[in-house]
Amino acid sequence: MKEFGLKSAKSGLDTLGIQQVAAAYWNLPPAALVEEALRNEEGTLTDVGALMADTGKFTGRSPKDKFCVKDETTQDTVWWGDINIPLSPEHYAGIEAKMIAYLADKKVYVRDLYAGAHPEYRLNVRVVNTLAWHNLFCDNMFIRPSQEELANFVPNFTIINIPEFEADPAHDGTRQGNFTIVNFTKRRILIGGTGYAGEMKKGIFSVLNYLLPHEHKVLSMHCSANVGEKGDTAVFFGLSGTGKTTLSADPKRGLVGDDEHGWADKVFNFEGGCYAKVIDLTREKEPQIWDAIRFGAIVENTRFQEGTRTVDYSNGSVTENTRTAYPIHHIDNALPVSVADVPKNIFFLTADAFGVLPPISKLSPGQAMYHFISGYTAKVAGTEMGVTEPQTTFSACFGAAFLPLHPTKYAEMLGEKMRQHNVNVWLINTGWTGGPYGVGSRMKLSYTRAMITAALEGQLDGVEYKKHNVFGVLVPQACPNVPDEVLNPRSTWQDKDAYDAQAQNLAQQFVKNFSKYADFANEEILAGAPNASVNA
């Protein structure tokens, strides 16, 4: 076995049962990984020096092919079902043995990294890749130990990722050839049959979503976070398309992170980088992301403008889910250490395509827990095949696909922390006003930014509030730099009866979705539900 690069103390692939590979490259610097990727014909350099790579057949995560080993460790703690699909220890052992055998004559790239910027709660992660660009992806996305830390690094979770290896569903217990398997007893993640790099990032996020709340009473969150000049922390939850990355990227505030955080005595980023969508990216719309795409960064599934090495970000011919991965220090206002004080304000972002929800409203702890479990936004026509009119989308805790525990566990922790620290929780509608999609118009980004700024600066503390008749949330009646009529959605609709009917319909959708969680929810959470029997 040939081994190159800086190895950790107490390391070696034999600890994983891997006795033979053609060569093992340990902790190579980014430039060396780029050279390896180009030598292996895994990608191409763009005109700004970023590495452009394709993920192959899978251009996104495959949640129906993500498994969790069901054994004594997990059988009574994991929230089993469509999110956490059980796999037997025997099937796991068979797949792992075949993957290790597959590596016997292969070249691998090994990397030691941290997940979690808080030293008390970080996870030591070892990654074994057959693709150099995947190893670079992990170097970008996780936290990079110093040379001194690497010398004494001992992993407590390992990823083995072999995109070229496919399972045999008839014998391995999988649905098809691709798979992601989390084993909490052996502390390993196996990934095969897919080149989508995000499976590694989200695999570790799922691990932290289990270990931190279950073992350390730390709330794990699918959110972005930033901090103001006075040290005030803000947290932003939201599903894709709601503005989570855009609204947290405020040049006047320091970026803690854009996607995954924990809340202990501090708020801390799980990651050391950002994984942002780049479809239709322009410097005018997203200057920080645009400037972060340079040497060391990766762009996935993009295409060049004809005859050039300039990326055509409007090209979605491979997928609309084109992305970039870059280290967080590529963002100028990122904090040197991604840790901040507990938040003073939390924002739930939703793109309500029905035009019902107020552009900003304040939630009680019960309403916050209810809306947190609901995780609502709406898809609009054109975002997915077959979507011709607005459709409700609910994802528990704004990240259901990554929750090993029942959603009420996370919601109850959120409510407890809200009360403990007197945190404001705001529901922000970045979607439609004046009517639903196709009739009304999208909320102006300048208005949304003004409302968030007003909330952060305490300018909404002394204004009059009115309770929304259906959703029960408190709606401010004035906000600097926002027209008063915009704040009350019903007043923006020409047809008030149509608004009332739409509000009732959306409330009923909330209640219907929540029914699957109701048996596990306490009275305070249940009281946060909308009233689906009154006019708006």
C-alpha positions in Angstrom: 0.0 0.0 0.0 1.5 3.3 -1.1 0.7 6.3 1.2 1.5 9.9 0.4 0.9 13.2 2.3 0.5 14.1 5.9 -1.0 11.2 7.9 -2.6 11.6 11.3 -1.3 9.9 14.4 -3.1 6.7 15.2 -4.2 6.5 11.6 -4.1 4.1 8.8 -6.8 2.5 6.6 -6.3 -0.8 8.3 -8.4 0.5 11.2 -11.3 0.5 8.8 -10.5 -3.0 7.6 -9.0 -1.7 4.4 -5.8 -3.7 4.1 -4.9 -3.0 0.4 -5.3 -0.1 -2.0 -3.1 0.9 -5.0 -2.2 4.2 -3.3 -3.5 6.4 -0.5 -3.1 10.2 -0.6 -3.6 11.7 2.9 -4.6 15.3 3.5 -3.4 16.7 0.2 -3.6 20.5 -0.1 -6.3 22.0 -2.4 -3.9 22.7 -5.2 -2.7 19.1 -5.2 -6.2 17.8 -5.3 -7.1 20.1 -8.2 -4.0 18.7 -10.0 -5.1 15.1 -9.2 -8.7 15.9 -10.4 -7.4 17.3 -13.7 -4.9 14.4 -14.1 -7.8 11.9 -13.5 -10.0 13.8 -16.0 -12.6 14.4 -13.3 -13.1 18.0 -14.2 -12.0 21.2 -16.0 -10.7 24.6 -14.8 -12.9 27.6 -15.5 -11.6 31.0 -16.4 -11.6 32.1 -12.8 -9.7 29.0 -11.6 -12.6 27.1 -10.1 -12.8 23.3 -10.8 -15.9 22.4 -12.8 -17.1 18.8 -12.3 -20.2 16.7 -13.1 -21.9 14.5 -10.6 -23.1 12.0 -13.2 -26.5 10.3 -13.2 -27.5 11.9 -9.9 -27.6 15.7 -9.7 -29.1 15.9 -6.3 -29.6 13.9 -3.1 -31.6 10.6 -3.4 -33.6 10.6 -0.1 -35.4 7.3 -1.0 -32.0 5.6 -1.0 -30.7 6.9 2.3 -30.7 4.2 5.0 -30.0 3.9 8.7 -28.8 0.7 10.3 -31.4 -0.5 12.7 -29.8 -2.2 15.7 -29.7 -1.9 19.5 -28.3 1.6 19.3 -31.0 3.0 17.1 -34.1 0.9 17.2 -35.8 2.8 20.1 -34.4 6.3 19.3 -34.6 6.9 15.6 -37.8 8.2 14.0 -38.3 5.3 11.5 -40.3 5.7 8.3 -39.9 7.3 4.9 -37.2 9.7 6.2 -35.1 7.1 8.2 -35.4 3.8 6.2 -34.1 0.8 8.2 -31.3 -1.5 7.0 -30.2 -4.6 8.8 -26.7 -4.9 10.3 -26.3 -8.0 8.1 -27.0 -6.1 4.9 -24.7 -3.3 6.1 -21.8 -5.7 6.8 -22.2 -7.3 3.4 -22.1 -4.0 1.5 -19.1 -2.7 3.5 -17.2 -5.9 2.8 -17.8 -5.6 -0.9 -16.8 -1.9 -0.9 -13.5 -2.7 0.9 -12.8 -5.5 -1.5 -13.5 -3.1 -4.4 -10.8 -0.7 -3.2 -8.0 -3.3 -3.4 -6.5 -2.0 -6.6 -7.9 1.6 -6.4 -6.3 4.9 -5.6 -7.9 6.7 -2.7 -7.8 10.2 -1.2 -8.1 10.4 2.6 -8.9 13.5 4.6 -9.3 14.3 8.3 -11.7 17.1 9.2 -13.9 18.6 11.9 -17.7 19.0 11.8 -18.6 21.7 14.3 -16.8 24.9 15.2 -17.5 24.5 18.9 -14.5 22.6 20.3 -16.7 20.8 22.9 -19.2 19.5 20.4 -17.2 19.0 17.2 -17.1 15.6 15.4 -13.8 14.3 14.1 -14.5 13.0 10.6 -12.3 10.9 8.3 -13.3 10.8 4.6 -12.1 8.1 2.1 -12.8 9.0 -1.5 -12.0 7.5 -4.9 -12.4 10.9 -6.6 -10.0 13.8 -5.9 -12.7 16.4 -6.5 -14.9 14.8 -3.8 -12.0 15.1 -1.4 -11.6 18.7 -2.3 -15.3 19.2 -1.8 -14.9 17.9 1.8 -11.9 20.1 2.4 -14.1 23.1 1.3 -17.2 22.1 3.2 -15.9 20.9 6.6 -13.5 22.6 9.1 -9.9 22.1 8.3 -7.6 21.1 11.3 -4.2 22.7 11.7 -1.1 20.7 11.0 -0.6 20.3 14.8 -4.2 19.1 15.2 -3.8 16.6 12.4 -0.8 15.1 14.1 -3.0 13.9 16.9 -6.3 13.4 15.0 -8.4 10.4 15.9 -11.6 10.0 13.9 -14.9 9.3 15.6 -17.0 9.1 12.3 -15.8 7.9 8.9 -17.2 8.3 5.4 -16.3 5.8 2.7 -17.5 7.1 -0.7 -17.1 5.1 -3.9 -19.4 6.5 -6.6 -18.3 3.7 -9.1 -19.5 1.0 -6.7 -23.1 -0.1 -6.9 -25.1 -2.3 -4.6 -27.1 -5.3 -5.7 -30.6 -4.6 -4.5 -31.5 -8.3 -4.7 -28.9 -9.2 -2.1 -28.0 -6.0 -0.3 -31.4 -4.7 0.9 -31.2 -1.5 -1.0 -33.8 0.0 -3.4 -31.4 0.3 -6.3 -27.7 0.5 -7.0 -27.1 3.9 -5.3 -27.2 4.2 -1.5 -26.2 6.3 1.5 -26.0 4.2 4.8 -25.5 5.7 8.2 -24.3 3.2 10.9 -24.4 4.9 14.4 -22.9 1.8 16.1 -19.9 1.5 13.8 -19.8 5.3 13.4 -19.5 5.1 9.6 -21.3 6.3 6.5 -21.2 4.3 3.3 -22.0 6.0 0.0 -22.0 4.3 -3.4 -23.5 4.5 -6.9 -23.8 8.3 -6.9 -21.4 11.1 -7.7 -23.5 13.8 -6.0 -21.1 15.3 -3.4 -23.9 16.7 -1.3 -24.6 13.2 0.1 -21.4 13.5 2.2 -22.3 16.9 3.6 -25.9 16.0 4.4 -24.8 12.6 5.7 -22.7 14.2 8.4 -25.5 16.7 9.1 -27.9 13.8 9.8 -25.3 12.3 12.1 -25.0 15.6 14.1 -28.8 15.9 14.1 -28.8 12.6 16.1 -25.7 12.9 18.3 -26.0 16.5 19.5 -29.7 16.5 20.7 -29.7 12.9 21.8 -26.3 12.8 23.6 -25.5 16.5 24.4 -28.8 18.3 24.6 -27.6 20.7 21.9 -30.2 21.9 19.3 -29.1 21.2 15.7 -30.5 23.5 13.1 -30.8 23.6 9.3 -30.3 27.4 9.1 -28.0 30.3 8.3 -26.7 32.7 10.8 -25.0 36.1 11.0 -24.0 38.6 13.7 -24.2 42.4 13.9 -21.5 44.9 15.0 -23.0 44.9 18.5 -22.7 41.1 18.7 -26.4 40.4 18.1 -26.9 37.0 16.4 -29.7 36.3 14.0 -30.7 32.8 12.7 -32.5 32.2 9.4 -34.5 29.0 8.7 -36.0 28.4 5.3 -36.4 25.8 2.6 -34.9 26.2 -0.9 -36.0 29.3 -2.7 -37.1 31.3 0.4 -33.9 33.5 0.7 -32.0 31.8 3.5 -28.6 32.3 1.9 -29.4 35.7 0.3 -30.8 37.3 3.4 -28.1 36.0 5.7 -25.4 37.4 3.3 -25.6 40.9 4.7 -22.3 42.9 4.1 -23.0 44.9 7.3 -23.1 41.7 9.4 -20.6 38.9 9.9 -21.4 35.5 8.4 -21.4 32.7 10.9 -22.6 30.1 8.3 -25.1 29.6 5.5 -26.7 26.2 6.2 -26.0 24.1 9.4 -25.6 25.2 13.0 -25.8 24.0 16.6 -27.1 25.9 19.6 -25.4 25.2 22.9 -24.1 28.0 25.1 -23.2 29.6 21.7 -24.4 29.3 18.1 -21.8 27.5 16.0 -21.4 26.5 12.4 -21.1 22.8 11.6 -19.2 23.6 8.4 -16.2 25.3 7.1 -17.6 26.3 3.8 -20.7 27.0 1.7 -22.7 25.0 -0.8 -24.8 27.4 -2.8 -27.1 27.1 -5.8 -25.8 29.0 -8.8 -28.6 28.7 -11.4 -28.9 32.2 -12.9 -26.2 33.6 -10.7 -25.0 37.1 -11.4 -22.6 39.4 -9.7 -25.4 42.0 -9.3 -27.7 39.6 -7.5 -25.2 37.6 -5.4 -21.9 39.5 -5.3 -20.4 37.5 -2.4 -21.1 34.1 -4.0 -19.9 35.3 -7.4 -16.6 36.5 -5.9 -16.2 33.4 -3.8 -16.0 31.2 -7.0 -12.3 31.2 -7.7 -9.3 28.8 -7.4 -10.1 26.2 -4.8 -13.8 26.4 -5.3 -15.9 23.8 -7.2 -18.8 24.3 -9.6 -21.1 21.3 -10.2 -23.0 20.4 -13.3 -22.6 23.8 -15.0 -21.7 24.5 -18.6 -19.5 27.0 -20.4 -20.5 29.8 -22.7 -19.7 28.4 -26.2 -16.1 28.7 -27.1 -14.9 29.9 -23.7 -14.1 28.7 -20.2 -16.6 31.2 -18.7 -19.4 29.5 -16.9 -22.9 30.1 -18.3 -24.9 30.2 -15.0 -28.2 30.5 -16.9 -27.6 27.1 -18.4 -29.7 24.5 -16.6 -29.4 21.8 -19.3 -27.8 19.3 -16.9 -30.0 20.3 -13.9 -31.5 23.4 -12.2 -29.6 22.3 -9.1 -26.2 23.6 -10.3 -24.0 24.5 -7.3 -20.8 25.8 -6.0 -18.8 24.6 -3.0 -16.1 26.9 -1.5 -14.4 27.5 1.8 -16.1 30.0 4.0 -13.0 32.3 4.1 -13.8 33.0 0.4 -16.6 35.3 1.9 -15.0 38.6 3.0 -17.3 39.1 6.0 -17.2 35.6 7.3 -16.2 35.3 11.0 -12.6 33.9 11.5 -14.1 31.4 13.9 -17.7 30.5 13.1 -19.1 30.9 16.7 -21.5 33.6 18.0 -23.6 34.3 21.0 -27.1 32.9 21.4 -29.6 34.6 18.9 -31.7 37.5 19.8 -33.9 37.1 16.7 -34.9 34.0 14.7 -36.5 34.3 11.2 -38.6 31.6 9.6 -38.6 32.3 5.9 -41.3 31.1 3.6 -42.1 31.9 0.0 -45.9 31.8 0.3 -47.1 31.6 -3.3 -50.7 31.8 -2.2 -50.2 35.5 -1.0 -51.8 34.8 2.4 -49.2 35.2 5.0 -48.1 38.6 6.2 -44.6 39.8 5.0 -43.5 39.9 8.7 -45.2 38.7 11.8 -44.2 37.8 15.4 -44.7 34.3 16.8 -45.4 33.2 20.4 -43.3 30.2 21.6 -46.2 27.8 20.8 -46.7 29.3 17.3 -42.9 29.1 16.8 -42.8 25.4 17.6 -45.8 24.7 15.5 -44.4 26.6 12.4 -41.0 25.1 13.1 -42.5 21.6 12.9 -44.5 22.6 9.8 -41.6 24.1 7.8 -43.8 25.6 5.2 -43.1 27.1 1.8 -44.8 26.8 -1.6 -43.6 25.6 -5.0 -44.6 27.7 -8.0 -45.2 26.8 -11.6 -42.0 26.0 -13.5 -39.9 24.9 -10.5 -40.6 21.2 -11.0 -42.1 19.1 -13.8 -45.8 18.9 -13.5 -46.2 21.9 -11.2 -48.7 24.2 -12.9 -50.1 26.1 -9.9 -48.9 26.9 -6.4 -48.4 23.8 -4.2 -47.8 23.7 -0.5 -44.5 22.2 0.7 -44.0 21.2 4.3 -40.6 20.0 5.6 -40.4 19.4 9.4 -37.9 21.7 11.1 -37.1 23.1 7.6 -35.0 20.0 7.0 -37.1 16.8 7.4 -34.8 14.7 5.2 -32.0 15.1 7.8 -33.9 14.4 11.0 -33.1 11.0 12.7 -35.2 12.0 15.8 -38.9 12.9 15.8 -39.5 16.6 14.9 -41.2 17.4 18.2 -37.9 16.7 19.9 -36.2 19.6 18.1 -39.3 21.8 18.4 -39.4 21.4 22.2 -35.7 22.3 22.5 -36.4 25.4 20.4 -39.3 26.5 22.6 -37.2 25.9 25.7 -34.3 28.0 24.4 -36.7 30.8 23.2 -38.1 31.1 26.8 -34.7 30.8 28.4 -33.1 33.5 26.3 -36.2 35.7 25.5 -35.7 35.2 21.8 -37.9 36.9 19.2 -39.2 34.6 16.4 -40.4 36.2 13.2 -42.3 34.6 10.3 -41.1 36.3 7.0 -43.0 35.8 3.8 -40.7 36.4 0.9 -43.4 35.1 -1.5 -46.4 36.8 -3.0 -48.5 39.9 -2.2 -51.7 41.3 -3.7 -52.8 37.9 -4.8 -51.4 34.4 -5.4 -48.7 33.5 -7.9 -50.0 34.5 -11.4 -52.1 37.4 -10.0 -50.1 39.2 -7.3 -46.4 40.1 -7.4 -43.3 38.8 -5.5 -42.5 40.7 -2.4 -39.8 43.2 -3.1 -36.4 42.2 -1.7 -35.8 45.7 -0.5 -39.0 45.5 1.6 -38.0 42.2 3.1 -34.5 43.5 3.9 -36.1 46.6 5.5 -38.4 44.5 7.7 -35.5 42.2 8.9 -33.4 45.2 9.6 -36.2 46.8 11.6 -36.6 43.6 13.6 -32.9 43.3 14.3 -32.5 46.9 15.4 -35.5 46.8 17.7 -37.5 49.3 15.6 -40.6 47.1 15.8 -40.7 46.9 19.6 -43.0 49.9 20.1 -45.3 49.7 17.2 -48.9 48.6 17.1 -49.6 44.9 16.4 -52.8 43.3 15.1 -53.5 39.6 15.4 -54.1 37.8 12.1 -57.6 36.3 12.3 -56.7 32.9 10.8 -53.1 32.3 11.7 -53.1 34.2 15.0 -49.7 35.7 14.5 -49.0 39.3 15.5 -48.6 41.7 12.5 -46.8 45.0 13.0 -48.8 47.9 11.6 -45.8 50.1 10.8 -42.3 49.4 9.6 -39.6 51.9 8.5 -39.1 51.9 4.7 -42.1 49.7 4.1 -45.6 51.0 3.0 -48.2 50.3 5.7 -50.6 48.7 3.3 -48.0 46.0 2.4 -47.9 44.8 6.0 -51.5 43.5 6.0 -51.9 41.0 3.1 -55.7 41.1 3.0 -55.5 44.9 2.2 -53.3 44.2 -0.8 -55.9 42.0 -2.5 -58.6 43.6 -4.7 -61.0 40.7 -4.0 -61.2 40.4 -0.2 -63.5 37.4 -0.3 -60.9 35.6 -2.5 -58.3 36.3 0.1 -60.5 34.9 2.9 -61.1 31.7 1.0 -57.4 31.4 0.2 -56.4 31.9 3.9 -58.9 29.2 4.9 -57.5 26.8 2.3 -53.9 27.4 3.5 -54.9 27.0 7.1 -56.5 23.7 6.4 -53.4 22.5 4.6 -51.4 23.4 7.7 -53.7 21.4 9.9 -53.8 18.4 7.6 -50.0 18.3 7.4 -49.6 18.6 11.2 -52.0 15.7 11.9 -49.1 13.2 11.6 -47.3 15.0 14.4 -50.2 15.9 16.6 -50.1 12.7 18.8 -46.5 13.6 19.9 -47.1 17.4 20.3 -47.7 19.1 23.7 -50.6 21.4 24.3 -48.5 24.6 23.8 -47.5 23.4 20.3 -51.0 22.4 19.4 -52.3 25.9 20.5 -50.0 27.4 17.9 -52.1 26.0 15.0 -54.1 28.4 12.7 -57.8 28.6 13.2 -59.2 26.9 10.1 -62.8 27.8 10.8 -62.9 31.6 10.7 -62.7 34.4 8.1 -59.5 36.3 7.7 
